[in-house]
Amino acid sequence: MRTLLALGAALLSVPVAAPAPAPLPARMADTGGGSQLITAEAPHPDATAGTLTWWDRRGGRWVRAGSAPARFGAGGLTEGTTREQGTNTTPTGLYRLPYAFGTEPAPAGTSYAYARATDRSWWCQDNASRAYNRWVEGLPEDCRATEAEHLVAYRTQYAHALVIGFNYDRPVRGRGAGIFLHVDGEGATAGCVSVPAGAMRALLAWAEPARRPHIAVGTREGPTAITRY
């Protein structure tokens, strides 16, 4: 009897492992409705570095497909709906990914529509232009070169990239333009999200437009928590 009592007490004292937390997409308010998702999470709004993870939904569950260190804007992260242009902040929120582009050919396995940048390729950021927040081939007369990015001038960063649909479908002047997921440069970005070159190639080989991938950008907690989006 004493042996049984001692064994029972020992069993009661064994710690019970806490259940594993649900994967990040399962804790989010919205994932875009597709079966692929990219999450770009920073520890806090002032951070310029964090983690980018890409996920597949399989059998009703989200499964991590890959991960890489990420960089954000030099001004940190801010709520996308109230962001101001020129602040070097990365807008938080959930966004679609309209198309891919690059100064280099599309990586093997890329199924996204891919635009190859040429010497004539610009991204207009001029608030007075009809081409605001759009790719243009040849700079329009109403888009000043000082208010636009000549894409081939960033051969390293834009070797491969995905357009993030921030302020894209119905552009709000002054909110910001030219927010991409692209290859790392030397440090923090001007508002984009960046990852190492190998990760960017892997992402383009993984992403399938038919599966409606989105990107969610946010912080670990607080008003800009990624789980809000």
Secondary structure by P-SEA (a helix, b strand, c coil): caaaaaaaaaaaaccccccccccccccccccccccbbbbbbcccccccbbbbbbbbbcccbbbbccbbbbbcccccccccccccccccbbbbbbbbbcccccccccccccccbbbbbcccbbbbcccccccccccccccccccccccccccccccccccbbbbccccccccccccccccccccccccccccbbbccaaaaaaaaaccccccbbbbbbbccccccccccc
